[in-house]
Amino acid sequence: MRKKTSSTKEQILKMLKVQKRLTVSEMAKQLNITEMAVRRHLNALERDELVQTTLVRQPLGRPTNVYELTTKGEQRFPRHYQQTMIDFLADLEQMAGKEMVDQLFKNRQERMKRMYEANFLNKSFAEKVKELVDLQNEHGYMTELKKKSDDLFELVEHNCPIAELAQVYPIACECERGLFETLIHEAEVVPKTCLAAGDDACRYDIKRKK
């Protein structure tokens, strides 16, 4: 059975999630449809309070409308733990101390290592990095890979299902990086930006150790 193609509205939401702010003209060009068709979809998305527009003045010519996701639009993308998990962890920290919470995150890292390490065996460095991209996409991270050289890749995650959790417990990000280095044992993983810290994406340099 063929996989159902996502609707144009869904494509627009994904484009705005990844590229953050776009004009009608930019969206029409990327979708290969008319600007009138894009505006029709945007009007519907605005009525649903999923996108919002800002009038941006240009150095030359008339001001341009720029579109971006609203908070409601951002919530359309996977965010699994959120407030309930944060509350549970806060209660656990109060009862058993911060060390117990830290150990929970480390246990999760070890559990994921055991689940996925077989997928990384007998593969080249580049193949392992690609396997990591596939793994993160399975978990909703909307991952993009940029090759800088044979020994250096940039991993970009446009969505983070645990961003709100990581804002309160930064060890979540530390364990994520630790998991990457465990699965790709010949790699040094260097975090550059982080959604939990307010950046527009999580970015990592994945470098082959010398």
Stockholm file with secondary structure:
# STOCKHOLM 1.0

chainA/1-210         MRKKTSSTKEQILKMLKVQKRLTVSEMAKQLNITEMAVRRHLNALERDELVQTTLVRQPLGRPTNVYELTTKGEQRFPRHYQQTMIDFLADLEQMAGKEMVDQLFKNRQERMKRMYEANFLNKSFAEKVKELVDLQNEHGYMTELKKKSDDLFELVEHNCPIAELAQVYPIACECERGLFETLIHEAEVVPKTCLAAGDDACRYDIKRKK
#=GR chainA/1-210 SS CCCCCCCHHHHHHHHHHHHCCEEHHHHHHHHTSCHHHHHHHHHHHHHTTSEEEEEECCSSSSCEEEEEECHHHHTTSCCCSHHHHHHHHHHHHHHHCHHHHHHHHHHHHHHHHHHHGGGGTTCCHHHHHHHHHHHHHHTTCCEEEEEEETTEEEEEESCCTTHHHHHHCTHHHHHHHHHHHHHSTTEEEEEEECGGGTCSSEEEEEEECC
#=GC SS_cons         CCCCCCCHHHHHHHHHHHHCCEEHHHHHHHHTSCHHHHHHHHHHHHHTTSEEEEEECCSSSSCEEEEEECHHHHTTSCCCSHHHHHHHHHHHHHHHCHHHHHHHHHHHHHHHHHHHGGGGTTCCHHHHHHHHHHHHHHTTCCEEEEEEETTEEEEEESCCTTHHHHHHCTHHHHHHHHHHHHHSTTEEEEEEECGGGTCSSEEEEEEECC
//
